[in-house]
Amino acid sequence: MYIFILFLLIFSLSEALEIDYRWLKLEVESFYPAKISVYEKEPVFVRFDIKIKENKTGIQKEVLLSFIRMKPVDKNLKFSQQERLIHQDEKKLKVKNLLYLRSGDTYLPFELYFDTDTMKGVLDEDILSSLSKKVLIKKEQPVYISPLPYPVPYVGSFDIKTSLVDENGTATLKIIIKGKGFPSVPNYTLVVKNGSAKKIAFDIKNEMGYITSVQKYKIVYMDSLEVLPVSFTFFDPYQEKLIEKKTKTEKIEPTENEKKIQLQELSEEKKIDFYIENFKTLYPEYFEKNQLIKRFFKTADRYKNLILLFILILVLSVIALSRKFLIKKVPKEVLSVLSIELEYLDDYKKLFRYLPSEEKIQKLYAKEIDNLFFKTKIHKKRGRIFFVETSEGVVNSYHILKSFNRLKDMIIDFYLKKLGEKDRKLAVFYIFVHKNTDILVVLSVLIFATLIIQFSVDRFQQAGMYLNFVNLLVFTIGIFSVFLLRKPVIKVRND
């Protein structure tokens, strides 16, 4: 009886519309709900039967029907579902829509259009242009969506039941909710006597308003079990009232013979042990020793390569930051010599100010100055030294820079000899970091990029090959940049 009344309320009002696309004509028969007022979240069904009355495109009707699209464009729409069926015998398209709406007035508007993007290459451009127009189809009289009279999230008509299966000390219980309405049902927590329960599965399906929810629990118990009822209160829009339904109390009671056997075979202590063993299957995390430590090592093993890269970044960062603390241990003369860079050939002369009294260093400096600045011929290219003809032969920028750095090291060693052993080691470490700052920076950037890329590889394994290629490319560019940074370039202001 209810189904018959519901059918009348939903599909008793139909409207027909003819649409002329010049190349073809459609007849759209709309089936709207006859009710002038429905409740918020109440399922609203709208169906369209679309027939091709005239076809001049040269394409079969079934193919044309497959390109037709209809979508709800209602401002009050909460969400919707749709089913499509092309009836081969009647040569028509059936589009069934299920709508859930918010409160307010609505004409239940739908937009009908052809998927012309997919049809490109199938039809000529002039036909596609004609089919590209969109048509709005709506109900002649508005429907009022009333707000719910009761503050409950569940709307519709439902049944609820339980199913309990005993498995000798453990049991499986299902709470099954079926009905028609808004796809939201309670998520229960069981209350049991003489036992413990844990939810192991929850599944809900919504097939055009027909709801099926199954909540599954595993239960462990001792001699007997009692599962208390759960209730489900919902608003029934057809009866316009709140409905409360309860499940029955589920019990497991052993027979007298089973009790005698259990008492004879198991002591109370062994019963408790048996129960605890079963309880462990519900919550193994409560019984595993050092669970947190195990998870830590398991996670660390999975991400060991990423952790290693992160540690390397930390080490490089500490080395780079150490310069700020070690600079106090370095003599001022050493810092001054370190700051001299051979950007121009004349910068060679800046070392003269810091020359020590040691004869060997002074002779070497005088020899280098004589070779580079007296009786030489400098060959330039774009303001940079290409090579230099000296009395001892031809030298290029690489040889000049090598001699310059050797002289700097000799001067620095002279000043470092005056320090104590500990301070000298700290100063040497500072000098090493200072000379290799560019390598440390590039290496840190490369490792950080690798860390990000490898983390992405772990998350998106399907793109692993492409990401590893990007990683290789980044490393290649990084190593090439180090060679560019370290390429000796010496400028000259004049000959």
MIVEX-358468 format. One record per residue (C-alpha): residue number from 1; residue in three letters; chain; x, y, z. Coordinates in nm, 2 decimals. Layout:
residues N
- NUM, ALA, A, X, Y, Z
...
//
This chain:
residues 495
- 1, MET, A, 0.00, 0.00, 0.00
- 2, TYR, A, 0.28, 0.24, 0.10
- 3, ILE, A, 0.47, 0.17, -0.22
- 4, PHE, A, 0.16, 0.24, -0.43
- 5, ILE, A, 0.10, 0.57, -0.26
- 6, LEU, A, 0.46, 0.66, -0.29
- 7, PHE, A, 0.46, 0.59, -0.66
- 8, LEU, A, 0.16, 0.81, -0.71
- 9, LEU, A, 0.32, 1.09, -0.51
- 10, ILE, A, 0.64, 1.08, -0.71
- 11, PHE, A, 0.54, 1.01, -1.06
- 12, SER, A, 0.18, 1.12, -1.10
- 13, LEU, A, 0.28, 1.45, -1.27
- 14, SER, A, 0.45, 1.44, -1.62
- 15, GLU, A, 0.53, 1.72, -1.86
- 16, ALA, A, 0.64, 1.70, -2.22
- 17, LEU, A, 0.87, 1.94, -2.41
- 18, GLU, A, 0.99, 1.94, -2.77
- 19, ILE, A, 1.34, 2.08, -2.85
- 20, ASP, A, 1.43, 2.17, -3.21
- 21, TYR, A, 1.81, 2.15, -3.29
- 22, ARG, A, 1.74, 2.21, -3.67
- 23, TRP, A, 1.92, 1.88, -3.75
- 24, LEU, A, 1.71, 1.68, -3.51
- 25, LYS, A, 1.42, 1.71, -3.28
- 26, LEU, A, 1.39, 1.58, -2.92
- 27, GLU, A, 1.08, 1.50, -2.72
- 28, VAL, A, 1.15, 1.52, -2.35
- 29, GLU, A, 0.89, 1.38, -2.11
- 30, SER, A, 0.95, 1.49, -1.75
- 31, PHE, A, 0.82, 1.31, -1.45
- 32, TYR, A, 0.83, 1.54, -1.14
- 33, PRO, A, 0.70, 1.47, -0.79
- 34, ALA, A, 0.34, 1.56, -0.76
- 35, LYS, A, 0.39, 1.67, -0.40
- 36, ILE, A, 0.40, 2.05, -0.36
- 37, SER, A, 0.60, 2.03, -0.04
- 38, VAL, A, 0.87, 1.78, 0.07
- 39, TYR, A, 1.10, 1.79, 0.37
- 40, GLU, A, 1.47, 1.87, 0.37
- 41, LYS, A, 1.68, 1.56, 0.30
- 42, GLU, A, 1.37, 1.37, 0.18
- 43, PRO, A, 1.45, 1.18, -0.14
- 44, VAL, A, 1.31, 1.35, -0.44
- 45, PHE, A, 1.29, 1.16, -0.77
- 46, VAL, A, 1.29, 1.32, -1.11
- 47, ARG, A, 1.28, 1.11, -1.44
- 48, PHE, A, 1.33, 1.21, -1.80
- 49, ASP, A, 1.23, 1.01, -2.10
- 50, ILE, A, 1.41, 1.15, -2.41
- 51, LYS, A, 1.31, 1.04, -2.76
- 52, ILE, A, 1.44, 1.15, -3.10
- 53, LYS, A, 1.14, 1.25, -3.31
- 54, GLU, A, 1.34, 1.36, -3.62
- 55, ASN, A, 1.70, 1.29, -3.72
- 56, LYS, A, 1.89, 1.44, -4.01
- 57, THR, A, 2.24, 1.40, -3.88
- 58, GLY, A, 2.30, 1.06, -4.04
- 59, ILE, A, 2.40, 0.91, -3.70
- 60, GLN, A, 2.20, 0.63, -3.54
- 61, LYS, A, 1.96, 0.73, -3.27
- 62, GLU, A, 2.13, 0.51, -3.00
- 63, VAL, A, 2.46, 0.69, -3.07
- 64, LEU, A, 2.30, 1.03, -3.05
- 65, LEU, A, 2.12, 0.94, -2.72
- 66, SER, A, 2.45, 0.83, -2.57
- 67, PHE, A, 2.59, 1.19, -2.61
- 68, ILE, A, 2.30, 1.35, -2.43
- 69, ARG, A, 2.38, 1.48, -2.08
- 70, MET, A, 2.14, 1.61, -1.80
- 71, LYS, A, 2.25, 1.76, -1.48
- 72, PRO, A, 2.06, 1.93, -1.19
- 73, VAL, A, 2.15, 2.30, -1.15
- 74, ASP, A, 1.94, 2.36, -0.84
- 75, LYS, A, 2.08, 2.62, -0.59
- 76, ASN, A, 1.92, 2.42, -0.31
- 77, LEU, A, 2.09, 2.09, -0.41
- 78, LYS, A, 2.27, 1.91, -0.14
- 79, PHE, A, 2.39, 1.62, -0.36
- 80, SER, A, 2.24, 1.38, -0.61
- 81, GLN, A, 2.26, 1.04, -0.79
- 82, GLN, A, 2.18, 0.95, -1.15
- 83, GLU, A, 2.10, 0.64, -1.35
- 84, ARG, A, 2.09, 0.63, -1.73
- 85, LEU, A, 1.95, 0.37, -1.96
- 86, ILE, A, 1.91, 0.36, -2.34
- 87, HIS, A, 1.60, 0.15, -2.42
- 88, GLN, A, 1.70, -0.03, -2.74
- 89, ASP, A, 1.35, -0.13, -2.84
- 90, GLU, A, 1.18, 0.20, -2.77
- 91, LYS, A, 1.48, 0.40, -2.89
- 92, LYS, A, 1.47, 0.64, -2.60
- 93, LEU, A, 1.70, 0.75, -2.31
- 94, LYS, A, 1.58, 0.72, -1.95
- 95, VAL, A, 1.75, 0.94, -1.70
- 96, LYS, A, 1.65, 0.88, -1.34
- 97, ASN, A, 1.77, 1.13, -1.08
- 98, LEU, A, 1.77, 1.12, -0.70
- 99, LEU, A, 1.80, 1.46, -0.53
- 100, TYR, A, 1.86, 1.57, -0.17
- 101, LEU, A, 1.77, 1.93, -0.12
- 102, ARG, A, 1.80, 2.21, 0.13
- 103, SER, A, 1.50, 2.41, 0.25
- 104, GLY, A, 1.35, 2.67, 0.02
- 105, ASP, A, 1.15, 2.70, -0.31
- 106, THR, A, 1.27, 2.51, -0.61
- 107, TYR, A, 1.15, 2.44, -0.97
- 108, LEU, A, 1.38, 2.14, -0.99
- 109, PRO, A, 1.57, 2.28, -1.28
- 110, PHE, A, 1.79, 2.05, -1.50
- 111, GLU, A, 2.03, 2.14, -1.78
- 112, LEU, A, 2.01, 1.93, -2.10
- 113, TYR, A, 2.30, 1.94, -2.35
- 114, PHE, A, 2.50, 1.74, -2.59
- 115, ASP, A, 2.86, 1.64, -2.51
- 116, THR, A, 2.99, 1.82, -2.83
- 117, ASP, A, 3.36, 1.79, -2.72
- 118, THR, A, 3.33, 1.41, -2.74
- 119, MET, A, 3.13, 1.43, -3.07
- 120, LYS, A, 3.41, 1.62, -3.25
- 121, GLY, A, 3.52, 1.42, -3.55
- 122, VAL, A, 3.19, 1.23, -3.56
- 123, LEU, A, 2.97, 1.52, -3.69
- 124, ASP, A, 3.03, 1.82, -3.90
- 125, GLU, A, 3.11, 2.16, -3.74
- 126, ASP, A, 2.77, 2.32, -3.84
- 127, ILE, A, 2.58, 2.03, -3.68
- 128, LEU, A, 2.79, 2.05, -3.37
- 129, SER, A, 2.73, 2.42, -3.35
- 130, SER, A, 2.36, 2.36, -3.36
- 131, LEU, A, 2.38, 2.10, -3.09
- 132, SER, A, 2.60, 2.31, -2.86
- 133, LYS, A, 2.31, 2.51, -2.71
- 134, LYS, A, 2.20, 2.41, -2.36
- 135, VAL, A, 1.83, 2.39, -2.26
- 136, LEU, A, 1.70, 2.45, -1.91
- 137, ILE, A, 1.41, 2.22, -1.82
- 138, LYS, A, 1.22, 2.28, -1.50
- 139, LYS, A, 0.89, 2.22, -1.33
- 140, GLU, A, 0.60, 2.45, -1.40
- 141, GLN, A, 0.49, 2.48, -1.03
- 142, PRO, A, 0.75, 2.52, -0.75
- 143, VAL, A, 0.81, 2.27, -0.48
- 144, TYR, A, 0.86, 2.39, -0.13
- 145, ILE, A, 1.14, 2.21, 0.07
- 146, SER, A, 1.03, 2.24, 0.43
- 147, PRO, A, 1.29, 2.24, 0.71
- 148, LEU, A, 1.28, 1.93, 0.94
- 149, PRO, A, 1.05, 1.98, 1.24
- 150, TYR, A, 1.28, 1.77, 1.46
- 151, PRO, A, 1.65, 1.81, 1.51
- 152, VAL, A, 1.75, 1.46, 1.39
- 153, PRO, A, 2.00, 1.39, 1.11
- 154, TYR, A, 1.83, 1.08, 0.99
- 155, VAL, A, 1.54, 1.11, 0.74
- 156, GLY, A, 1.34, 0.83, 0.57
- 157, SER, A, 1.19, 0.50, 0.65
- 158, PHE, A, 1.42, 0.23, 0.79
- 159, ASP, A, 1.43, -0.11, 0.96
- 160, ILE, A, 1.71, -0.22, 1.20
- 161, LYS, A, 1.80, -0.57, 1.31
- 162, THR, A, 2.09, -0.76, 1.46
- 163, SER, A, 2.25, -1.09, 1.37
- 164, LEU, A, 2.47, -1.29, 1.62
- 165, VAL, A, 2.69, -1.59, 1.54
- 166, ASP, A, 2.86, -1.78, 1.82
- 167, GLU, A, 3.20, -1.93, 1.77
- 168, ASN, A, 3.29, -2.08, 2.11
- 169, GLY, A, 3.42, -1.80, 2.33
- 170, THR, A, 3.41, -1.54, 2.04
- 171, ALA, A, 3.11, -1.42, 1.85
- 172, THR, A, 3.03, -1.20, 1.55
- 173, LEU, A, 2.75, -0.95, 1.57
- 174, LYS, A, 2.61, -0.74, 1.28
- 175, ILE, A, 2.38, -0.44, 1.30
- 176, ILE, A, 2.19, -0.41, 0.98
- 177, ILE, A, 2.00, -0.10, 0.88
- 178, LYS, A, 1.79, -0.10, 0.56
- 179, GLY, A, 1.55, 0.15, 0.42
- 180, LYS, A, 1.49, 0.44, 0.19
- 181, GLY, A, 1.60, 0.79, 0.28
- 182, PHE, A, 1.89, 1.02, 0.35
- 183, PRO, A, 2.22, 0.82, 0.34
- 184, SER, A, 2.32, 0.88, 0.70
- 185, VAL, A, 2.28, 0.62, 0.97
- 186, PRO, A, 2.41, 0.60, 1.33
- 187, ASN, A, 2.76, 0.46, 1.40
- 188, TYR, A, 2.71, 0.25, 1.71
- 189, THR, A, 2.93, 0.14, 2.00
- 190, LEU, A, 2.81, -0.18, 2.16
- 191, VAL, A, 2.74, -0.23, 2.53
- 192, VAL, A, 2.79, -0.59, 2.63
- 193, LYS, A, 2.77, -0.78, 2.96
- 194, ASN, A, 3.03, -1.04, 3.05
- 195, GLY, A, 3.24, -0.97, 2.75
- 196, SER, A, 3.42, -0.71, 2.53
- 197, ALA, A, 3.34, -0.59, 2.18
- 198, LYS, A, 3.53, -0.42, 1.90
- 199, LYS, A, 3.40, -0.29, 1.56
- 200, ILE, A, 3.58, -0.46, 1.28
- 201, ALA, A, 3.39, -0.33, 0.97
- 202, PHE, A, 3.14, -0.06, 0.87
- 203, ASP, A, 2.99, -0.05, 0.52
- 204, ILE, A, 2.71, 0.17, 0.39
- 205, LYS, A, 2.56, 0.17, 0.04
- 206, ASN, A, 2.32, 0.42, -0.12
- 207, GLU, A, 2.17, 0.29, -0.44
- 208, MET, A, 1.92, 0.56, -0.56
- 209, GLY, A, 1.79, 0.62, -0.21
- 210, TYR, A, 1.79, 0.26, -0.10
- 211, ILE, A, 2.02, 0.25, 0.20
- 212, THR, A, 2.19, -0.06, 0.34
- 213, SER, A, 2.43, -0.03, 0.63
- 214, VAL, A, 2.62, -0.31, 0.79
- 215, GLN, A, 2.82, -0.27, 1.11
- 216, LYS, A, 3.02, -0.57, 1.22
- 217, TYR, A, 3.16, -0.64, 1.56
- 218, LYS, A, 3.38, -0.91, 1.71
- 219, ILE, A, 3.30, -1.01, 2.07
- 220, VAL, A, 3.48, -1.22, 2.33
- 221, TYR, A, 3.31, -1.35, 2.64
- 222, MET, A, 3.33, -1.60, 2.93
- 223, ASP, A, 3.05, -1.84, 3.01
- 224, SER, A, 2.76, -1.63, 2.88
- 225, LEU, A, 2.70, -1.31, 2.68
- 226, GLU, A, 2.44, -1.04, 2.67
- 227, VAL, A, 2.44, -0.76, 2.41
- 228, LEU, A, 2.22, -0.47, 2.50
- 229, PRO, A, 1.98, -0.32, 2.24
- 230, VAL, A, 2.06, -0.02, 2.03
- 231, SER, A, 1.79, 0.23, 1.91
- 232, PHE, A, 1.75, 0.42, 1.59
- 233, THR, A, 1.54, 0.74, 1.59
- 234, PHE, A, 1.46, 0.90, 1.25
- 235, PHE, A, 1.21, 1.13, 1.10
- 236, ASP, A, 0.97, 0.96, 0.86
- 237, PRO, A, 0.86, 1.23, 0.60
- 238, TYR, A, 0.57, 1.01, 0.48
- 239, GLN, A, 0.41, 0.97, 0.82
- 240, GLU, A, 0.55, 1.31, 0.93
- 241, LYS, A, 0.66, 1.20, 1.27
- 242, LEU, A, 0.96, 1.06, 1.46
- 243, ILE, A, 1.00, 0.69, 1.46
- 244, GLU, A, 1.21, 0.50, 1.71
- 245, LYS, A, 1.31, 0.14, 1.65
- 246, LYS, A, 1.51, -0.09, 1.88
- 247, THR, A, 1.70, -0.41, 1.83
- 248, LYS, A, 1.64, -0.71, 2.05
- 249, THR, A, 1.87, -0.81, 2.33
- 250, GLU, A, 2.11, -1.07, 2.20
- 251, LYS, A, 2.21, -1.35, 2.45
- 252, ILE, A, 2.43, -1.65, 2.46
- 253, GLU, A, 2.35, -1.89, 2.74
- 254, PRO, A, 2.53, -2.23, 2.76
- 255, THR, A, 2.31, -2.53, 2.84
- 256, GLU, A, 2.34, -2.72, 3.17
- 257, ASN, A, 2.54, -2.99, 3.01
- 258, GLU, A, 2.78, -2.73, 2.86
- 259, LYS, A, 2.81, -2.56, 3.20
- 260, LYS, A, 2.90, -2.89, 3.37
- 261, ILE, A, 3.16, -2.97, 3.10
- 262, GLN, A, 3.31, -2.62, 3.13
- 263, LEU, A, 3.33, -2.65, 3.51
- 264, GLN, A, 3.48, -2.99, 3.50
- 265, GLU, A, 3.74, -2.91, 3.23
- 266, LEU, A, 3.84, -2.55, 3.32
- 267, SER, A, 3.92, -2.39, 3.65
- 268, GLU, A, 3.83, -2.03, 3.71
- 269, GLU, A, 4.19, -1.92, 3.66
- 270, LYS, A, 4.20, -2.11, 3.33
- 271, LYS, A, 3.87, -1.95, 3.22
- 272, ILE, A, 4.02, -1.61, 3.28
- 273, ASP, A, 4.33, -1.70, 3.09
- 274, PHE, A, 4.11, -1.83, 2.80
- 275, TYR, A, 3.92, -1.50, 2.80
- 276, ILE, A, 4.23, -1.29, 2.81
- 277, GLU, A, 4.38, -1.48, 2.51
- 278, ASN, A, 4.06, -1.41, 2.31
- 279, PHE, A, 4.07, -1.05, 2.43
- 280, LYS, A, 4.42, -1.01, 2.29
- 281, THR, A, 4.28, -1.08, 1.94
- 282, LEU, A, 4.06, -0.76, 1.98
- 283, TYR, A, 4.32, -0.53, 2.11
- 284, PRO, A, 4.67, -0.67, 2.05
- 285, GLU, A, 4.83, -0.33, 2.09
- 286, TYR, A, 4.75, -0.34, 2.46
- 287, PHE, A, 4.95, -0.65, 2.51
- 288, GLU, A, 5.25, -0.61, 2.29
- 289, LYS, A, 5.56, -0.51, 2.49
- 290, ASN, A, 5.76, -0.21, 2.37
- 291, GLN, A, 5.49, -0.15, 2.10
- 292, LEU, A, 5.60, 0.22, 2.06
- 293, ILE, A, 5.96, 0.12, 2.02
- 294, LYS, A, 5.87, -0.15, 1.77
- 295, ARG, A, 5.67, 0.09, 1.56
- 296, PHE, A, 5.95, 0.34, 1.58
- 297, PHE, A, 6.21, 0.09, 1.45
- 298, LYS, A, 5.96, -0.04, 1.19
- 299, THR, A, 5.91, 0.31, 1.06
- 300, ALA, A, 6.28, 0.39, 1.08
- 301, ASP, A, 6.36, 0.08, 0.87
- 302, ARG, A, 6.11, 0.18, 0.61
- 303, TYR, A, 6.24, 0.54, 0.58
- 304, LYS, A, 6.61, 0.46, 0.67
- 305, ASN, A, 6.74, 0.62, 0.34
- 306, LEU, A, 6.54, 0.94, 0.40
- 307, ILE, A, 6.65, 0.95, 0.76
- 308, LEU, A, 7.02, 0.92, 0.65
- 309, LEU, A, 6.97, 1.20, 0.40
- 310, PHE, A, 6.82, 1.42, 0.68
- 311, ILE, A, 7.11, 1.34, 0.91
- 312, LEU, A, 7.36, 1.44, 0.63
- 313, ILE, A, 7.17, 1.77, 0.59
- 314, LEU, A, 7.20, 1.83, 0.97
- 315, VAL, A, 7.57, 1.75, 0.97
- 316, LEU, A, 7.64, 1.99, 0.68
- 317, SER, A, 7.43, 2.26, 0.85
- 318, VAL, A, 7.63, 2.22, 1.18
- 319, ILE, A, 7.96, 2.24, 0.98
- 320, ALA, A, 7.84, 2.55, 0.81
- 321, LEU, A, 7.72, 2.72, 1.13
- 322, SER, A, 8.04, 2.62, 1.31
- 323, ARG, A, 8.22, 2.91, 1.13
- 324, LYS, A, 8.04, 3.16, 1.35
- 325, PHE, A, 8.17, 3.01, 1.66
- 326, LEU, A, 8.52, 2.92, 1.54
- 327, ILE, A, 8.60, 3.26, 1.39
- 328, LYS, A, 8.71, 3.38, 1.74
- 329, LYS, A, 8.99, 3.12, 1.74
- 330, VAL, A, 9.14, 3.24, 1.41
- 331, PRO, A, 9.41, 3.52, 1.42
- 332, LYS, A, 9.32, 3.84, 1.25
- 333, GLU, A, 9.61, 3.81, 1.00
- 334, VAL, A, 9.48, 3.47, 0.89
- 335, LEU, A, 9.13, 3.61, 0.84
- 336, SER, A, 9.26, 3.89, 0.64
- 337, VAL, A, 9.47, 3.66, 0.41
- 338, LEU, A, 9.17, 3.43, 0.37
- 339, SER, A, 8.95, 3.72, 0.26
- 340, ILE, A, 9.19, 3.81, -0.03
- 341, GLU, A, 9.06, 3.66, -0.36
- 342, LEU, A, 9.23, 3.67, -0.69
- 343, GLU, A, 8.96, 3.84, -0.88
- 344, TYR, A, 9.20, 4.07, -1.06
- 345, LEU, A, 9.57, 4.00, -1.13
- 346, ASP, A, 9.66, 4.31, -0.92
- 347, ASP, A, 9.51, 4.14, -0.62
- 348, TYR, A, 9.83, 3.93, -0.60
- 349, LYS, A, 10.00, 4.24, -0.46
- 350, LYS, A, 9.76, 4.26, -0.16
- 351, LEU, A, 9.96, 3.97, 0.00
- 352, PHE, A, 10.26, 4.19, 0.04
- 353, ARG, A, 10.11, 4.35, 0.35
- 354, TYR, A, 10.09, 4.02, 0.53
- 355, LEU, A, 10.42, 3.88, 0.43
- 356, PRO, A, 10.61, 3.73, 0.73
- 357, SER, A, 10.98, 3.77, 0.80
- 358, GLU, A, 11.05, 3.42, 0.68
- 359, GLU, A, 11.30, 3.44, 0.39
- 360, LYS, A, 11.16, 3.14, 0.20
- 361, ILE, A, 10.81, 3.30, 0.17
- 362, GLN, A, 10.95, 3.64, 0.07
- 363, LYS, A, 11.16, 3.50, -0.20
- 364, LEU, A, 10.87, 3.30, -0.34
- 365, TYR, A, 10.65, 3.61, -0.34
- 366, ALA, A, 10.92, 3.82, -0.52
- 367, LYS, A, 10.96, 3.54, -0.78
- 368, GLU, A, 10.59, 3.52, -0.85
- 369, ILE, A, 10.55, 3.90, -0.88
- 370, ASP, A, 10.85, 3.92, -1.11
- 371, ASN, A, 10.71, 3.64, -1.34
- 372, LEU, A, 10.36, 3.79, -1.36
- 373, PHE, A, 10.42, 4.16, -1.38
- 374, PHE, A, 10.77, 4.21, -1.53
- 375, LYS, A, 10.89, 4.11, -1.87
- 376, THR, A, 10.56, 3.93, -1.94
- 377, LYS, A, 10.30, 3.94, -2.21
- 378, ILE, A, 9.94, 3.89, -2.11
- 379, HIS, A, 9.69, 3.76, -2.36
- 380, LYS, A, 9.33, 3.86, -2.28
- 381, LYS, A, 8.99, 3.74, -2.39
- 382, ARG, A, 8.69, 3.96, -2.30
- 383, GLY, A, 8.88, 4.13, -2.02
- 384, ARG, A, 9.00, 3.80, -1.87
- 385, ILE, A, 9.34, 3.63, -1.88
- 386, PHE, A, 9.37, 3.37, -2.15
- 387, PHE, A, 9.73, 3.29, -2.08
- 388, VAL, A, 10.05, 3.47, -1.98
- 389, GLU, A, 10.39, 3.45, -2.14
- 390, THR, A, 10.66, 3.46, -1.87
- 391, SER, A, 11.04, 3.42, -1.87
- 392, GLU, A, 10.98, 3.06, -1.74
- 393, GLY, A, 10.72, 2.97, -1.99
- 394, VAL, A, 10.35, 3.00, -2.06
- 395, VAL, A, 10.10, 2.99, -1.77
- 396, ASN, A, 9.72, 3.00, -1.77
- 397, SER, A, 9.46, 3.11, -1.51
- 398, TYR, A, 9.46, 2.77, -1.34
- 399, HIS, A, 9.84, 2.78, -1.28
- 400, ILE, A, 9.83, 3.14, -1.16
- 401, LEU, A, 9.55, 3.06, -0.91
- 402, LYS, A, 9.73, 2.75, -0.79
- 403, SER, A, 10.05, 2.95, -0.72
- 404, PHE, A, 9.85, 3.22, -0.55
- 405, ASN, A, 9.67, 2.97, -0.32
- 406, ARG, A, 10.00, 2.80, -0.23
- 407, LEU, A, 10.15, 3.13, -0.13
- 408, LYS, A, 9.84, 3.21, 0.08
- 409, ASP, A, 9.87, 2.87, 0.26
- 410, MET, A, 10.23, 2.93, 0.34
- 411, ILE, A, 10.15, 3.27, 0.49
- 412, ILE, A, 9.86, 3.12, 0.69
- 413, ASP, A, 10.08, 2.83, 0.82
- 414, PHE, A, 10.33, 3.08, 0.95
- 415, TYR, A, 10.07, 3.26, 1.17
- 416, LEU, A, 9.91, 2.93, 1.28
- 417, LYS, A, 10.24, 2.81, 1.42
- 418, LYS, A, 10.21, 3.07, 1.69
- 419, LEU, A, 9.89, 2.91, 1.83
- 420, GLY, A, 9.85, 2.63, 2.08
- 421, GLU, A, 9.78, 2.28, 1.95
- 422, LYS, A, 9.40, 2.30, 2.03
- 423, ASP, A, 9.35, 2.64, 1.88
- 424, ARG, A, 9.55, 2.55, 1.58
- 425, LYS, A, 9.32, 2.25, 1.50
- 426, LEU, A, 9.01, 2.46, 1.54
- 427, ALA, A, 9.16, 2.73, 1.31
- 428, VAL, A, 9.25, 2.47, 1.05
- 429, PHE, A, 8.89, 2.33, 1.06
- 430, TYR, A, 8.76, 2.69, 1.01
- 431, ILE, A, 8.99, 2.74, 0.71
- 432, PHE, A, 8.87, 2.41, 0.56
- 433, VAL, A, 8.50, 2.51, 0.59
- 434, HIS, A, 8.58, 2.86, 0.46
- 435, LYS, A, 8.75, 2.72, 0.15
- 436, ASN, A, 8.47, 2.47, 0.07
- 437, THR, A, 8.16, 2.68, 0.15
- 438, ASP, A, 8.04, 2.66, -0.21
- 439, ILE, A, 8.07, 2.28, -0.21
- 440, LEU, A, 7.88, 2.25, 0.12
- 441, VAL, A, 7.60, 2.48, 0.00
- 442, VAL, A, 7.55, 2.29, -0.33
- 443, LEU, A, 7.57, 1.95, -0.16
- 444, SER, A, 7.31, 2.06, 0.10
- 445, VAL, A, 7.08, 2.17, -0.17
- 446, LEU, A, 7.13, 1.85, -0.37
- 447, ILE, A, 7.06, 1.63, -0.06
- 448, PHE, A, 6.75, 1.83, 0.04
- 449, ALA, A, 6.62, 1.80, -0.32
- 450, THR, A, 6.69, 1.42, -0.31
- 451, LEU, A, 6.51, 1.39, 0.02
- 452, ILE, A, 6.20, 1.56, -0.12
- 453, ILE, A, 6.21, 1.35, -0.44
- 454, GLN, A, 6.26, 1.02, -0.27
- 455, PHE, A, 5.98, 1.09, -0.02
- 456, SER, A, 5.76, 1.15, -0.33
- 457, VAL, A, 5.88, 0.83, -0.48
- 458, ASP, A, 5.77, 0.64, -0.16
- 459, ARG, A, 5.43, 0.81, -0.17
- 460, PHE, A, 5.37, 0.79, -0.55
- 461, GLN, A, 5.54, 0.47, -0.66
- 462, GLN, A, 5.37, 0.46, -1.00
- 463, ALA, A, 5.57, 0.77, -1.09
- 464, GLY, A, 5.90, 0.64, -0.94
- 465, MET, A, 6.08, 0.60, -1.27
- 466, TYR, A, 6.01, 0.97, -1.37
- 467, LEU, A, 6.10, 1.10, -1.02
- 468, ASN, A, 6.43, 0.91, -1.01
- 469, PHE, A, 6.51, 1.06, -1.35
- 470, VAL, A, 6.44, 1.41, -1.21
- 471, ASN, A, 6.67, 1.32, -0.91
- 472, LEU, A, 6.95, 1.22, -1.15
- 473, LEU, A, 6.90, 1.54, -1.35
- 474, VAL, A, 6.92, 1.76, -1.04
- 475, PHE, A, 7.24, 1.59, -0.93
- 476, THR, A, 7.40, 1.63, -1.27
- 477, ILE, A, 7.31, 2.00, -1.28
- 478, GLY, A, 7.44, 2.04, -0.92
- 479, ILE, A, 7.77, 1.88, -0.99
- 480, PHE, A, 7.81, 2.08, -1.31
- 481, SER, A, 7.74, 2.40, -1.11
- 482, VAL, A, 8.03, 2.32, -0.87
- 483, PHE, A, 8.27, 2.30, -1.17
- 484, LEU, A, 8.14, 2.64, -1.29
- 485, LEU, A, 8.18, 2.80, -0.95
- 486, ARG, A, 8.54, 2.67, -0.92
- 487, LYS, A, 8.65, 2.76, -1.27
- 488, PRO, A, 8.94, 3.00, -1.23
- 489, VAL, A, 8.86, 3.34, -1.38
- 490, ILE, A, 9.11, 3.62, -1.34
- 491, LYS, A, 9.05, 3.97, -1.48
- 492, VAL, A, 9.31, 4.24, -1.58
- 493, ARG, A, 9.26, 4.61, -1.55
- 494, ASN, A, 9.55, 4.69, -1.78
- 495, ASP, A, 9.85, 4.53, -1.94
//
